[in-house]
C-alpha cells in the first residue's frame, strides 16, 4: 500500500482527521465512532491517522507534560 498524503484526502476526511486527532489527544474521551457508507473513505482516513500518529505523539509530548 502506498502512503496516504494530506492532499489525497477529501474535505470530509480532513474534518474527520481533525476530530479524530482531538479525540486522541483528549484524555477525558474514551470512545469515538466513525461511520459512513462503503467507499466514503473511512479506511483511508484511519490509515492516514495511523501514519500521522508518531508526529502527533511527538507534538503532544512537547505540549503536554502528562501525555
FITORZA-943597 format. One record per residue (C-alpha): residue number from 1; residue in one letter; x negated, y negated, z. Coordinates in steps of 0.2 Angstrom, whole numbers. Layout:
BEGIN
   n res  east north    up
 NUM   A     X     Y     Z
...
//
This chain:
BEGIN
   n res  east north    up
   1   X     0     0     0
   2   X    -6   -17    -4
   3   X    -7   -31     9
   4   X     8   -42    11
   5   X     4   -61    10
   6   X    15   -75    16
   7   X    18   -81    -2
   8   X    26   -64    -6
   9   X    40   -67     7
  10   X    57   -75     4
  11   X    63   -89    14
  12   X    74   -77    24
  13   X    59   -66    28
  14   X    49   -81    33
  15   X    63   -86    45
  16   X    63   -68    52
  17   X    45   -68    54
  18   X    46   -84    65
  19   X    60   -76    75
  20   X    50   -60    77
  21   X    34   -70    82
  22   X    44   -80    95
  23   X    52   -64   102
  24   X    35   -55   103
  25   X    27   -70   112
  26   X    41   -72   124
  27   X    38   -60   140
  28   X    56   -63   145
  29   X    64   -54   130
  30   X    65   -35   129
  31   X    75   -31   113
  32   X    77   -38    96
  33   X    87   -31    82
  34   X    83   -33    64
  35   X    97   -29    52
  36   X   101   -30    34
  37   X   106   -20    19
  38   X    95    -9     9
  39   X    82   -19    -2
  40   X    83   -35     9
  41   X    65   -35    14
  42   X    66   -28    32
  43   X    51   -16    29
  44   X    41   -29    20
  45   X    44   -41    35
  46   X    39   -29    48
  47   X    23   -24    38
  48   X    18   -42    36
  49   X    21   -44    55
  50   X    10   -29    59
  51   X    -3   -36    48
  52   X    -2   -53    57
  53   X    -2   -46    75
  54   X   -21   -47    78
  55   X   -20   -65    73
  56   X    -5   -68    84
  57   X   -13   -59    99
  58   X   -29   -69    97
  59   X   -19   -86    97
  60   X    -9   -80   112
  61   X   -24   -76   122
  62   X   -31   -94   119
  63   X   -14  -102   123
  64   X    -8   -91   137
  65   X   -18   -85   152
  66   X    -7   -70   156
  67   X    -5   -63   138
//
